[in-house]
Amino acid sequence: MARIFITGSADGLGQMAATALIKKGHDVILHARNERRAEQALLANPGAETVLIGDLSNTGATIRLADSVNGSGQFDAVIHNAGVYRAPADELVNVNTVAPYLLTILIKRPKRLIYLSSGMQAGGEPKLEALRNNHHTINYSDTKLQVLMLCKAIARYWPDVYANAVDPGWVPTKMGGKGAPDNLDQGYETQVWLADGRDRASAVSGKYFYHMKEESCNPRADDEDLQDKLVEALAERTGVSLKR
């Protein structure tokens, strides 16, 4: 069985993915942004190994979280599930883009990396200068394109790792709202399948999935020059460089 770490697993799709992976017999470590949320996470998934705390909107806290993850041992898979939708620009960037970047670099390299993107990446722009300047014009769609670009860059840089991105769909979670039209189960099944890793069909990298099927995405996500520039901009912003 695998050891799996899931960010943002106190509720929503992260919590559901954790439940499914625990039922499959995997050792799962949860994540929450504070003590209160950590208690909620363990109440929802008492079969989890433990829960680690770190506020991903704060770069220092994200770095400390990576240290905690490494202190708990080696992982087979990491699901970068945490995300925010309605938030100020700096919080959108820190949670949706910077945190996955830092955790990818700082956590001991697992076999599988799964990044939660969104169908809204289709309307996103790379906004690389906004990363450097904390510009207020960056939005959710932009950050979900950025994390997709990061995923595809990692797939190129680290050929020994399966790095893939997932559009969970517009599902009725707290973020998606009660009227969201997509199937809730399908919202977490793809990341569970990728993290589980026992299906040979999941042994791919640099792909973008929607409901277990590979999908086309914003063509800018596949621009390798833009991917490299994104990684450079994130290194400048954080002071942490990705070694290829």
C-alpha positions as CSV (number, residue, x, y, z in Angstrom):
1,M,0.0,0.0,0.0
2,A,1.0,3.6,-0.5
3,R,1.6,6.6,1.8
4,I,-0.2,9.6,0.5
5,F,-0.3,13.2,1.6
6,I,-3.3,15.4,0.6
7,T,-3.3,19.2,1.0
8,G,-6.6,20.8,1.9
9,S,-8.2,17.6,3.2
10,A,-10.2,18.9,6.1
11,D,-13.3,19.1,3.9
12,G,-14.6,19.0,0.3
13,L,-12.8,17.0,-2.4
14,G,-9.7,16.6,-0.4
15,Q,-11.6,15.0,2.5
16,M,-13.5,12.7,0.1
17,A,-10.3,11.6,-1.7
18,A,-8.8,10.8,1.7
19,T,-11.8,8.7,2.6
20,A,-11.6,6.7,-0.6
21,L,-7.9,6.1,-0.4
22,I,-8.1,5.0,3.3
23,K,-10.8,2.5,2.2
24,K,-8.4,1.2,-0.4
25,G,-6.0,0.4,2.4
26,H,-3.5,3.3,1.9
27,D,-1.8,5.2,4.7
28,V,-3.1,8.8,4.3
29,I,-1.8,11.9,6.0
30,L,-4.2,14.9,6.1
31,H,-3.6,18.6,6.0
32,A,-5.5,21.5,7.5
33,R,-4.7,25.2,7.8
34,N,-5.3,25.5,11.6
35,E,-6.0,23.4,14.7
36,R,-9.8,23.7,14.5
37,R,-9.8,22.5,10.9
38,A,-7.3,19.7,11.9
39,E,-9.8,18.4,14.4
40,Q,-12.5,18.4,11.8
41,A,-10.3,16.5,9.4
42,L,-9.6,13.7,11.8
43,L,-13.2,13.5,12.8
44,A,-14.2,13.0,9.2
45,N,-11.3,10.5,8.5
46,P,-10.4,8.8,11.8
47,G,-8.5,6.1,9.8
48,A,-5.9,8.7,8.7
49,E,-2.4,8.3,10.0
50,T,-2.3,12.0,11.2
51,V,-3.0,15.5,10.2
52,L,-0.4,18.2,9.6
53,I,-1.1,21.9,10.0
54,G,0.0,24.8,7.8
55,D,-1.6,27.9,6.4
56,L,-0.8,27.8,2.7
57,S,-1.6,31.5,2.2
58,N,1.6,32.2,4.2
59,T,4.9,31.2,2.5
60,G,6.8,30.7,5.7
61,A,4.0,28.4,7.0
62,T,4.1,26.5,3.7
63,I,7.9,25.9,4.1
64,R,7.4,24.7,7.6
65,L,4.7,22.4,6.5
66,A,7.1,20.8,4.0
67,D,9.5,20.2,6.9
68,S,6.7,18.5,8.8
69,V,5.8,16.3,5.8
70,N,9.5,15.2,5.4
71,G,9.7,14.6,9.2
72,S,6.8,12.1,8.9
73,G,8.6,9.9,6.3
74,Q,8.7,9.2,2.6
75,F,5.5,9.4,0.5
76,D,4.5,7.6,-2.6
77,A,2.0,10.2,-3.7
78,V,1.1,13.9,-3.0
79,I,-2.2,15.4,-4.0
80,H,-2.0,19.2,-4.3
81,N,-5.7,19.6,-3.6
82,A,-5.9,22.8,-1.6
83,G,-7.3,25.9,-3.4
84,V,-9.2,29.1,-2.9
85,Y,-11.7,30.7,-5.3
86,R,-13.0,34.0,-3.9
87,A,-10.0,35.6,-2.3
88,P,-7.6,38.6,-2.7
89,A,-5.0,38.2,-5.4
90,D,-2.1,37.5,-3.1
91,E,-4.0,34.7,-1.4
92,L,-5.1,33.2,-4.7
93,V,-1.5,33.1,-5.8
94,N,0.0,31.9,-2.6
95,V,-2.5,29.0,-2.1
96,N,-3.2,28.0,-5.7
97,T,0.2,28.4,-7.3
98,V,3.0,29.2,-4.8
99,A,2.1,26.5,-2.3
100,P,2.1,23.6,-4.9
101,Y,5.4,24.9,-6.2
102,L,7.1,25.1,-2.8
103,L,5.7,21.8,-1.6
104,T,6.8,20.1,-4.9
105,I,10.3,21.2,-4.4
106,L,10.7,20.9,-0.7
107,I,8.9,17.6,0.0
108,K,11.1,14.5,-0.6
109,R,10.3,13.5,-4.2
110,P,7.4,11.0,-4.3
111,K,6.5,8.6,-7.2
112,R,3.3,10.4,-8.1
113,L,2.2,14.1,-8.0
114,I,-1.3,15.2,-8.6
115,Y,-2.3,18.8,-9.1
116,L,-5.9,20.1,-8.9
117,S,-6.5,22.5,-11.7
118,S,-9.9,23.5,-13.1
119,G,-11.8,23.8,-16.3
120,M,-11.5,27.5,-15.8
121,Q,-7.8,27.3,-16.8
122,A,-9.1,27.4,-20.4
123,G,-9.8,31.2,-19.9
124,G,-6.6,31.9,-17.9
125,E,-3.5,33.9,-18.7
126,P,0.0,33.0,-17.6
127,K,0.3,36.4,-15.7
128,L,4.0,35.9,-15.0
129,E,4.6,39.5,-14.1
130,A,1.8,39.4,-11.6
131,L,3.7,36.7,-9.7
132,R,6.6,39.0,-9.3
133,N,4.6,42.1,-8.5
134,N,1.6,40.8,-6.6
135,H,-0.6,42.5,-9.2
136,H,-4.3,42.6,-8.3
137,T,-5.5,41.7,-11.8
138,I,-4.6,38.0,-11.4
139,N,-7.7,35.8,-10.9
140,Y,-8.7,32.2,-10.1
141,S,-8.5,31.1,-13.8
142,D,-5.0,32.4,-14.1
143,T,-3.8,30.5,-11.1
144,K,-5.3,27.3,-12.3
145,L,-3.5,27.7,-15.6
146,Q,-0.3,28.4,-13.7
147,V,-0.6,25.2,-11.6
148,L,-1.3,23.2,-14.8
149,M,1.8,24.8,-16.3
150,L,3.8,23.8,-13.2
151,C,2.6,20.2,-13.5
152,K,3.6,20.0,-17.1
153,A,7.0,21.5,-16.3
154,I,7.6,19.0,-13.5
155,A,6.7,16.1,-15.9
156,R,9.5,17.3,-18.2
157,Y,12.0,18.1,-15.5
158,W,11.5,14.9,-13.4
159,P,11.0,11.9,-15.8
160,D,11.1,9.5,-12.8
161,V,7.9,11.0,-11.4
162,Y,4.3,10.7,-12.7
163,A,3.0,14.3,-12.5
164,N,-0.6,14.9,-13.7
165,A,-3.3,17.6,-13.4
166,V,-7.0,17.1,-12.8
167,D,-10.1,19.1,-13.5
168,P,-12.5,17.9,-10.8
169,G,-15.4,19.5,-12.5
170,W,-17.9,22.0,-11.2
171,V,-19.1,20.0,-8.2
172,P,-21.4,20.8,-5.3
173,T,-18.8,21.4,-2.6
174,K,-18.5,24.5,-0.4
175,M,-16.4,26.1,-3.1
176,G,-18.6,24.9,-6.0
177,G,-21.9,25.8,-4.4
178,K,-25.1,23.7,-4.0
179,G,-26.2,24.3,-7.6
180,A,-23.0,22.9,-9.3
181,P,-24.0,20.5,-12.1
182,D,-21.2,17.9,-12.0
183,N,-21.2,14.6,-10.2
184,L,-19.6,14.9,-6.8
185,D,-18.1,11.3,-6.8
186,Q,-16.5,12.0,-10.2
187,G,-15.0,15.1,-8.6
188,Y,-12.5,13.1,-6.5
189,E,-12.3,9.7,-8.3
190,T,-9.6,10.8,-10.8
191,Q,-7.1,12.0,-8.2
192,V,-7.8,8.8,-6.2
193,W,-7.1,6.7,-9.3
194,L,-3.8,8.6,-10.0
195,A,-2.6,8.5,-6.4
196,D,-3.5,4.8,-6.0
197,G,-1.2,4.0,-8.9
198,R,-2.2,0.3,-9.3
199,D,-3.9,0.7,-12.7
200,R,-1.3,0.7,-15.5
201,A,-3.3,3.3,-17.3
202,S,-2.4,5.8,-14.6
203,A,1.3,5.4,-15.3
204,V,1.5,8.5,-17.4
205,S,2.9,12.0,-16.9
206,G,2.2,15.6,-18.0
207,K,-1.5,14.9,-18.7
208,Y,-4.6,16.8,-17.9
209,F,-7.6,14.7,-16.8
210,Y,-11.3,15.3,-16.4
211,H,-13.4,12.4,-15.0
212,M,-10.8,9.8,-15.7
213,K,-10.2,10.8,-19.3
214,E,-7.4,12.8,-20.8
215,E,-8.6,16.2,-22.0
216,S,-7.2,19.0,-24.1
217,C,-6.3,22.2,-22.2
218,N,-5.3,25.8,-22.7
219,P,-2.5,25.6,-25.4
220,R,-0.4,28.0,-23.3
221,A,0.0,25.2,-20.7
222,D,2.0,23.2,-23.2
223,D,4.3,26.0,-24.1
224,E,7.6,24.8,-22.7
225,D,9.2,28.3,-22.8
226,L,6.3,29.7,-20.7
227,Q,6.6,26.8,-18.3
228,D,10.3,27.6,-17.8
229,K,9.5,31.3,-17.3
230,L,6.8,30.4,-14.7
231,V,9.3,28.3,-12.7
232,E,11.8,31.2,-12.9
233,A,9.2,33.7,-11.7
234,L,8.2,31.4,-8.8
235,A,11.9,31.0,-7.8
236,E,12.3,34.8,-7.8
237,R,9.1,35.2,-5.7
238,T,10.0,32.6,-3.1
239,G,13.8,32.5,-3.1
240,V,13.5,28.7,-3.6
241,S,14.8,27.2,-6.8
242,L,13.7,24.0,-8.5
243,K,16.6,21.8,-9.4
244,R,15.9,20.0,-12.6
